[in-house]
Amino acid sequence: MKCISVYTDNFETFSDIFDRVVESPLEENEEQEVEGITISHSGDVPEHYLERMSQKPEVVVMKDKSRGLTILQHGKVFEILLPVLETA
């Protein structure tokens, strides 16, 4: 899974920029700023990362089923986990 980090603890701000963040073509380890909020492509995370993080009481897990995305919110960061499409 590809992980995009959004550095804010404000859910309303995150919601306002969510679509643009998901559609941003970021390269691995690239940072950008969207409406004053830093976002970065944090690389790929293993499958067990989601399982491990969702067990922590301080982590909020949200799903966007229509796009197959998982969003983790903890501390001052939202992490958007995007499935990586495999090519044959």
DSSP file (Angstrom, degrees, kcal/mol; ACC not computed):
  #  RESIDUE AA STRUCTURE BP1 BP2  ACC     N-H-->O    O-->H-N    N-H-->O    O-->H-N    TCO  KAPPA ALPHA  PHI   PSI    X-CA   Y-CA   Z-CA
    1    1 A M              0   0    0      0, 0.0    44,-2.9     0, 0.0     2,-0.3   0.000 360.0 360.0 360.0 140.2    0.0    0.0    0.0
    2    2 A K  E     -AB  44  82A   0     80,-2.8    80,-3.1    42,-0.2     2,-0.5  -0.705 360.0-149.3 -86.4 139.2    1.1    3.5   -0.8
    3    3 A C  E     - B   0  81A   0     40,-2.5    39,-2.7    -2,-0.3     2,-0.5  -0.949  12.8-172.5-117.8 124.7    1.1    5.9    2.1
    4    4 A I  E     -AB  41  80A   0     76,-2.4    76,-3.0    -2,-0.5     2,-0.4  -0.970  14.7-151.1-112.8 122.7    0.4    9.7    1.8
    5    5 A S  E     -AB  40  79A   0     35,-2.9    35,-2.2    -2,-0.5     2,-0.5  -0.775   7.2-164.9 -96.1 136.3    0.9   11.7    5.0
    6    6 A V  E     -AB  39  78A   0     72,-3.0    72,-2.5    -2,-0.4     2,-1.6  -0.975  15.9-143.1-121.7 114.6   -1.1   14.9    5.6
    7    7 A Y        +     0   0    0     31,-2.6    31,-0.5    -2,-0.5     2,-0.3  -0.568  60.2  93.5 -89.6  82.3    0.4   16.9    8.4
    8    8 A T        -     0   0    0     -2,-1.6    -2,-0.1    29,-0.1    29,-0.0  -0.962  55.0-153.6-157.1 154.2   -2.6   18.5   10.2
    9    9 A D  S    S+     0   0    0     -2,-0.3     2,-0.7    67,-0.1    68,-0.1   0.221  70.3 103.0-111.2  11.4   -4.7   17.5   13.2
   10   10 A N     >  -     0   0    0      1,-0.2     4,-2.4    66,-0.1     5,-0.2  -0.850  54.1-164.8-100.3 109.9   -7.7   19.5   11.9
   11   11 A F  H  > S+     0   0    0     -2,-0.7     4,-2.9     1,-0.2     5,-0.2   0.873  88.8  54.0 -63.0 -38.0  -10.3   17.1   10.4
   12   12 A E  H  > S+     0   0    0      2,-0.2     4,-2.0     1,-0.2    -1,-0.2   0.923 110.6  45.9 -63.4 -44.0  -12.2   19.9    8.6
   13   13 A T  H  > S+     0   0    0      2,-0.2     4,-1.4     1,-0.2    -2,-0.2   0.924 113.0  50.7 -62.7 -44.7   -9.0   21.1    6.9
   14   14 A F  H  X S+     0   0    0     -4,-2.4     4,-1.2     1,-0.2     3,-0.4   0.922 109.9  50.0 -58.4 -45.8   -8.1   17.5    6.0
   15   15 A S  H  < S+     0   0    0     -4,-2.9     4,-0.5     1,-0.2     3,-0.3   0.875 106.4  56.5 -61.7 -38.3  -11.6   17.0    4.5
   16   16 A D  H  < S+     0   0    0     -4,-2.0    -1,-0.2     1,-0.2     4,-0.2   0.837 118.9  30.2 -63.6 -33.8  -11.3   20.1    2.4
   17   17 A I  H  X S+     0   0    0     -4,-1.4     4,-2.3    -3,-0.4    -1,-0.2   0.454  90.2 103.0-105.4  -1.8   -8.1   19.0    0.7
   18   18 A F  H  X S+     0   0    0     -4,-1.2     4,-2.5    -3,-0.3     5,-0.2   0.885  80.7  48.1 -50.8 -51.9   -8.7   15.2    0.7
   19   19 A D  H  > S+     0   0    0     -4,-0.5     4,-1.8     1,-0.2    -1,-0.2   0.905 113.3  47.7 -60.6 -42.5   -9.7   14.9   -3.0
   20   20 A R  H  > S+     0   0    0     -4,-0.2     4,-0.8     2,-0.2    -1,-0.2   0.877 111.2  51.6 -66.6 -36.1   -6.8   17.0   -4.2
   21   21 A V  H >< S+     0   0    0     -4,-2.3     3,-0.8     1,-0.2    -2,-0.2   0.939 110.2  47.9 -64.6 -46.6   -4.3   15.0   -2.0
   22   22 A V  H 3< S+     0   0    0     -4,-2.5    -1,-0.2     1,-0.2    -2,-0.2   0.854 115.0  46.0 -63.4 -34.9   -5.5   11.6   -3.3
   23   23 A E  H 3< S+     0   0    0     -4,-1.8    -1,-0.2    -5,-0.2    -2,-0.2   0.535  86.2 111.9 -87.5  -6.1   -5.3   12.8   -6.9
   24   24 A S    <<  -     0   0    0     -3,-0.8     2,-1.7    -4,-0.8    -3,-0.0  -0.509  68.7-134.6 -70.4 129.2   -1.8   14.4   -6.5
   25   25 A P        +     0   0    0      0, 0.0     2,-0.3     0, 0.0    -1,-0.1  -0.574  37.3 176.1 -84.9  79.6    0.8   12.5   -8.5
   26   26 A L        -     0   0    0     -2,-1.7     2,-0.2     4,-0.1     3,-0.1  -0.644  23.9-138.6 -87.2 139.6    3.5   12.4   -5.8
   27   27 A E    >   -     0   0    0     -2,-0.3     3,-2.2     1,-0.1    14,-0.4  -0.579  47.0 -74.2 -84.7 158.3    6.8   10.6   -6.3
   28   28 A E  T 3  S+     0   0    0      1,-0.3    14,-0.2    -2,-0.2    -1,-0.1  -0.297 120.2   7.4 -56.5 134.9    8.1    8.6   -3.3
   29   29 A N  T 3  S+     0   0    0     12,-2.0     2,-0.3     1,-0.2    -1,-0.3   0.552  97.3 138.4  66.9  12.6    9.5   10.8   -0.6
   30   30 A E    <   -     0   0    0     -3,-2.2    11,-2.1    11,-0.1     2,-0.4  -0.676  38.5-154.9 -86.8 140.6    8.2   13.9   -2.4
   31   31 A E  E     +C   40   0A   0     -2,-0.3     2,-0.3     9,-0.2     9,-0.2  -0.893  15.4 172.7-113.0 146.2    6.6   16.7   -0.4
   32   32 A Q  E     -C   39   0A   0      7,-2.6     7,-2.9    -2,-0.4     2,-0.5  -0.916  26.7-126.3-139.7 167.5    4.1   19.3   -1.6
   33   33 A E  E     -C   38   0A   0     -2,-0.3     2,-0.5     5,-0.2     5,-0.2  -0.983  19.3-173.8-120.0 130.8    2.0   22.0    0.0
   34   34 A V  E >  S-C   37   0A   0      3,-2.8     3,-2.0    -2,-0.5   -17,-0.1  -0.975  77.1 -24.2-125.0 114.7   -1.8   22.1   -0.5
   35   35 A E  T 3  S-     0   0    0     -2,-0.5    -1,-0.1     1,-0.3     3,-0.1   0.867 128.1 -49.3  50.1  42.0   -3.5   25.2    1.0
   36   36 A G  T 3  S+     0   0    0      1,-0.2     2,-0.5     0, 0.0    -1,-0.3   0.452 115.6 116.0  82.2   0.7   -0.7   25.6    3.5
   37   37 A I  E <   - C   0  34A   0     -3,-2.0    -3,-2.8   -24,-0.1     2,-0.3  -0.891  63.5-130.1-106.0 129.6   -0.7   21.9    4.6
   38   38 A T  E     - C   0  33A   0     -2,-0.5   -31,-2.6   -31,-0.5     2,-0.3  -0.618  27.5-178.5 -79.1 132.6    2.3   19.8    4.0
   39   39 A I  E     -AC   6  32A   0     -7,-2.9    -7,-2.6    -2,-0.3     2,-0.3  -0.951   1.3-177.6-125.3 150.4    1.7   16.4    2.3
   40   40 A S  E     -AC   5  31A   0    -35,-2.2   -35,-2.9    -2,-0.3     2,-0.9  -0.999  33.7-120.4-148.9 150.1    4.2   13.8    1.5
   41   41 A H  E     -A    4   0A   0    -11,-2.1   -12,-2.0   -14,-0.4   -37,-0.2  -0.808  28.2-169.5 -85.7 109.9    4.4   10.4   -0.2
   42   42 A S  E     -     0   0A   0    -39,-2.7   -38,-0.1    -2,-0.9    -1,-0.1   0.253  37.3-114.4 -90.0  13.1    5.8    8.3    2.7
   43   43 A G  E     -     0   0A   0    -40,-0.4   -40,-2.5   -16,-0.1    -1,-0.3  -0.391  52.9 -34.0  89.1-168.6    6.6    5.3    0.5
   44   44 A D  E     -A    2   0A   0    -42,-0.2   -42,-0.2    -2,-0.1    37,-0.0  -0.685  52.5-155.8 -92.1 144.2    5.0    1.8    0.7
   45   45 A V        -     0   0    0    -44,-2.9    -2,-0.0    -2,-0.3     5,-0.0  -0.927  22.5-111.3-117.5 145.9    3.8    0.3    3.9
   46   46 A P    >>  -     0   0    0      0, 0.0     3,-1.6     0, 0.0     4,-0.6  -0.304  30.6-108.4 -71.6 160.4    3.5   -3.5    4.5
   47   47 A E  H >> S+     0   0    0      1,-0.3     4,-0.9     2,-0.2     3,-0.7   0.850 117.1  59.5 -56.9 -38.2    0.0   -5.0    5.0
   48   48 A H  H 3> S+     0   0    0      1,-0.2     4,-2.7     2,-0.2    -1,-0.3   0.658  88.0  76.4 -70.7 -13.3    0.6   -5.7    8.7
   49   49 A Y  H <> S+     0   0    0     -3,-1.6     4,-2.8     2,-0.2     5,-0.2   0.936  95.7  47.1 -60.5 -47.1    1.1   -1.9    9.2
   50   50 A L  H <X S+     0   0    0     -3,-0.7     4,-2.4    -4,-0.6    -1,-0.2   0.922 113.5  48.1 -60.9 -45.3   -2.7   -1.2    9.0
   51   51 A E  H  X S+     0   0    0     -4,-0.9     4,-0.7     2,-0.2    -2,-0.2   0.924 114.1  46.3 -61.4 -45.6   -3.4   -4.1   11.3
   52   52 A R  H >< S+     0   0    0     -4,-2.7     3,-0.6     1,-0.2     4,-0.3   0.915 115.1  45.9 -64.8 -44.7   -0.8   -3.0   13.9
   53   53 A M  H >< S+     0   0    0     -4,-2.8     3,-1.5     1,-0.2     6,-0.2   0.874 106.2  58.7 -68.3 -37.5   -1.9    0.7   13.8
   54   54 A S  H 3< S+     0   0    0     -4,-2.4    -1,-0.2     1,-0.3    -2,-0.2   0.672  98.7  60.9 -69.5 -14.7   -5.6   -0.1   14.0
   55   55 A Q  T << S+     0   0    0     -4,-0.7    -1,-0.3    -3,-0.6    -2,-0.2   0.611  83.3  96.3 -84.6 -12.4   -5.1   -1.9   17.3
   56   56 A K  S X  S-     0   0    0     -3,-1.5     3,-1.5    -4,-0.3    -3,-0.0  -0.626  72.8-140.6 -81.3 133.8   -3.7    1.2   19.0
   57   57 A P  T 3  S+     0   0    0      0, 0.0    -1,-0.1     0, 0.0    -4,-0.0   0.754  99.3  57.2 -66.8 -22.8   -6.3    3.2   21.0
   58   58 A E  T 3  S+     0   0    0      2,-0.0     2,-0.5    16,-0.0    17,-0.4   0.440  90.7  89.7 -87.5   2.0   -5.0    6.6   19.9
   59   59 A V    <   -     0   0    0     -3,-1.5     2,-0.5    -6,-0.2    15,-0.2  -0.867  62.3-154.7-105.4 128.2   -5.5    5.8   16.2
   60   60 A V  E     -D   73   0A   0     13,-2.7    13,-2.4    -2,-0.5     2,-0.5  -0.868  10.8-156.0 -98.3 131.0   -8.7    6.5   14.4
   61   61 A V  E     +D   72   0A   0     -2,-0.5     2,-0.3    11,-0.2    11,-0.2  -0.934  15.1 175.7-112.0 126.4   -9.4    4.3   11.3
   62   62 A M  E     -D   71   0A   0      9,-3.0     9,-3.3    -2,-0.5     2,-0.4  -0.929  13.3-151.3-125.6 151.8  -11.7    5.6    8.5
   63   63 A K  E     -D   70   0A   0     -2,-0.3     2,-0.7     7,-0.2     7,-0.2  -0.971  14.5-159.9-126.9 140.5  -12.5    3.9    5.2
   64   64 A D  E >>> -D   69   0A   0      5,-2.5     5,-2.0    -2,-0.4     4,-1.3  -0.856  18.5-178.6-111.2  89.8  -13.4    5.3    1.8
   65   65 A K  T 345S+     0   0    0     -2,-0.7    -1,-0.1     1,-0.3     5,-0.0   0.811  74.2  63.4 -64.0 -31.8  -15.0    2.2    0.4
   66   66 A S  T 345S+     0   0    0      1,-0.2    -1,-0.3    -3,-0.1    -2,-0.0   0.813 118.3  27.3 -64.4 -28.5  -15.8    3.7   -3.0
   67   67 A R  T <45S-     0   0    0     -3,-1.1    -1,-0.2     2,-0.1    -2,-0.2   0.462 107.2-118.3-110.0  -5.1  -12.1    4.2   -3.6
   68   68 A G  T  <5 +     0   0    0     -4,-1.3     2,-0.3     1,-0.2    -3,-0.2   0.805  64.7 145.1  72.6  29.1  -10.7    1.4   -1.5
   69   69 A L  E   < -D   64   0A   0     -5,-2.0    -5,-2.5    13,-0.1     2,-0.4  -0.703  37.9-155.8-102.0 151.4   -8.8    3.8    0.7
   70   70 A T  E     -DE  63  81A   0     11,-1.9    11,-3.6    -2,-0.3     2,-0.5  -0.985   8.5-159.6-121.9 138.3   -8.0    3.6    4.4
   71   71 A I  E     -DE  62  80A   0     -9,-3.3    -9,-3.0    -2,-0.4     2,-0.4  -0.975   2.8-166.0-121.0 127.5   -7.3    6.7    6.4
   72   72 A L  E     -DE  61  79A   0      7,-2.8     7,-3.2    -2,-0.5     2,-0.5  -0.928   3.0-166.9-109.2 135.9   -5.5    6.6    9.8
   73   73 A Q  E     +DE  60  78A   0    -13,-2.4   -13,-2.7    -2,-0.4     2,-0.3  -0.986  21.6 146.7-125.2 124.2   -5.5    9.6   12.0
   74   74 A H  E >   - E   0  77A   0      3,-2.3     3,-1.6    -2,-0.5   -15,-0.1  -0.972  61.7 -24.3-154.8 140.1   -3.1    9.9   15.0
   75   75 A G  T 3  S-     0   0    0    -17,-0.4   -67,-0.0    -2,-0.3     0, 0.0  -0.374 124.6 -26.2  58.9-129.3   -1.4   12.8   16.6
   76   76 A K  T 3  S+     0   0    0     -2,-0.1     2,-0.3    -3,-0.1    -1,-0.2  -0.135 121.3  80.2-109.4  36.0   -1.0   15.6   14.1
   77   77 A V  E <   - E   0  74A   0     -3,-1.6    -3,-2.3   -70,-0.2     2,-0.4  -1.000  56.1-155.5-145.6 142.8   -1.1   13.5   11.0
   78   78 A F  E     -BE   6  73A   0    -72,-2.5   -72,-3.0    -2,-0.3     2,-0.5  -0.951  16.5-157.1-108.1 136.0   -3.5   11.7    8.7
   79   79 A E  E     -BE   5  72A   0     -7,-3.2    -7,-2.8    -2,-0.4     2,-0.6  -0.971   0.5-157.7-116.2 122.9   -2.2    8.8    6.7
   80   80 A I  E     -BE   4  71A   0    -76,-3.0   -76,-2.4    -2,-0.5     2,-0.6  -0.886   7.6-157.4-100.3 119.1   -4.0    7.8    3.5
   81   81 A L  E     -BE   3  70A   0    -11,-3.6   -11,-1.9    -2,-0.6   -78,-0.2  -0.872  10.8-170.8-101.1 117.2   -3.3    4.2    2.5
   82   82 A L  E     -B    2   0A   0    -80,-3.1   -80,-2.8    -2,-0.6   -13,-0.1  -0.888  25.5-115.6-109.1 135.0   -3.9    3.6   -1.2
   83   83 A P        -     0   0    0      0, 0.0     2,-0.6     0, 0.0   -14,-0.0  -0.428  27.5-128.2 -66.1 142.3   -3.9    0.1   -2.7
   84   84 A V        -     0   0    0     -2,-0.1     2,-0.5     1,-0.0   -40,-0.0  -0.829  18.0-134.4 -93.9 123.5   -1.1   -0.4   -5.2
   85   85 A L        -     0   0    0     -2,-0.6     2,-0.3     1,-0.0    -1,-0.0  -0.661  19.4-141.8 -79.5 122.8   -2.3   -1.8   -8.5
   86   86 A E        -     0   0    0     -2,-0.5     2,-0.4     2,-0.0    -1,-0.0  -0.657   9.8-150.7 -87.3 140.6   -0.2   -4.6   -9.6
   87   87 A T              0   0    0     -2,-0.3    -1,-0.0     1,-0.1     0, 0.0  -0.881 360.0 360.0-110.8 144.7    0.6   -5.0  -13.3
   88   88 A A              0   0    0     -2,-0.4    -1,-0.1     0, 0.0    -2,-0.0   0.459 360.0 360.0 -82.9 360.0    1.3   -8.3  -15.0
